[in-house]
Amino acid sequence: MSLTFWHWFALGGGLLLLEVLTPGVVFLWLALAACLAGLLLLLLPGLAWQWQVLAFAVAAVVTVGVSFRWRRRLPLAGGDPGLNRRAAAYVGAESLLVQAIGPGHGRVQIGDTTWLADGPELPIGARVRVVGARGAVLLVVQAAAGDQ
């Protein structure tokens, strides 16, 4: 069995292609390990295939280990902390009731959407301020007259 550095580079390229087709960062580190094994063989052309495979295995363990340490230190990038919590994003907003709050829920319009509202009994058209959210229900209080 005779492996050349091109075999390792081809394996690295195949793993990179597989990385593109899969979610997350999984095969990148194995591709790097394969390329490192190819570089080692380029520097030491007479290296037996058993040592090449061992070098690949060691490089794979090291690169995956480094990636775990690196990912643990990085803060989560992007993402919206309010994602899937749209109602909570409206805390502090003021609007008018479009359905009176009586026994049960009323409705408040924010933007082009009406939301269920829970709070003290208030008539239709009352100005309210959102103070919280419970699921998709906005918790409201009557806005002070000077808070406009």
N, C-alpha and C positions, 0 to 999 in steps of 0.2 A: 504494500500500500504506500503510495507516494502522494503526499499533499504538498501543494505549492502555496505561496502567499496569495495567489489569485483565488484559490479555493476559499480561503478565509475572508478575503475581500468580497467575494461573491456571496458568501454566507451573510456577511455584514450588510450588504446591499439588499439581500432578500429579507433580512430581519427588519431593515428600515422600511421596505415596502410593506411588510406586514404591520409595522407600526402605524403607517399612514391609514391602513384599513381597519384598525381597531381603536376603540375609545381609550383614553388615558395614555399614560406614558409607561408602556410595559416592555416592548421589544427594543427600545432605543438603547438601553443599557447592555443588552445582550449583543446588539449590533456593534456597540463600541468595544465590547470584549472580543468579538470576532476580529475586528480590525486591529486591535492590539496584538492578538495572536498572529495576524498576518504581518504586522510590522516586526514582531519578534523573529519570525521566519525569514523576513527580508534581511534582517541583520545577521542572523545565524542560519545560513542556507542548509546546513547539513543536519539540522535538528530532527530527531526521530519523531514519528507521528504521535507516539505516546506522550512525549513531552509537549508537543503542540496542543494536544487535547487537554493535558493538565494545565498548561498556561491559559488556555481558553476558560477552563473551569474556574481557576483562581481569579482571573480577570473578571469573569461574570459575577462571582461572589463579591469581589471588591467593588465593582461598579454599582451593583444593586444595593449593597450596603451603604455606599456613599450617597446614592439617590435617596434612600430612606432617611438618612441623617439630614440631607439637604432639604427634603420636603418637610420634615418635622420643624425645621427652623423658619421656614417661610410662612408668613401669614397667608391666610386664604385671600387670594386676589379676586377682585371683582365681586360679583354677587351683590344682591340688594338685600339688606337685612329686613326690609319690609316686604319682600317677596312673599306672596300668598297671605299677606296681612294687609290688604288694601284698606280695610276699614280703619286700622290703627294709624294709617298715614294721614287721616283726616282729623286727628286730635288737634284741637285748637282752632279749627275752621269754624266760621260762623255762616249761618244760612237761615232760610225761612222754612217753617213747617208747611207742608202741602197737604197734610192730613193731621188733624188734631190728635194729641196724645190724651187719651181718655183711659178707660179700663183696657189694658192691653197696650199695643204699640201704635205709634203714629208713624208718619213718614216725613223725611226731610230731603230736600233736593240739594245736591251738591254737584255743581257742573251740570251735565246733562243726564245725571242718574239720580233716581230716588232711592233712599236707603230706609230700612226700618229704623225707627228711633224709639228709645226707651228713656223715660225721665218723668218729671212731675207733670201733672195734668196741665196742658197748655192748649190754647185755641189755635185753629188754622191761621197761618200768617204770622205767628209769633216768631220773633228772632231768637235763635238758639245758638249755643256754642257747644261743640263736641268736646267732651271731657274724657272719653274713653271708648272702648269697643269691647263687645262680648261676642266673639264670632263675627257674624255679618251684621250685627245690630249695633248701631251707634248709640252711645250713652250721652245724653244731652242735658243741659241746664239752660234756663232762660238767660239770654245775654243781657247785660246791664244796658240801660238806655244810652249811656255815653260811650259804649264800646264799638261804635260803628266806625 
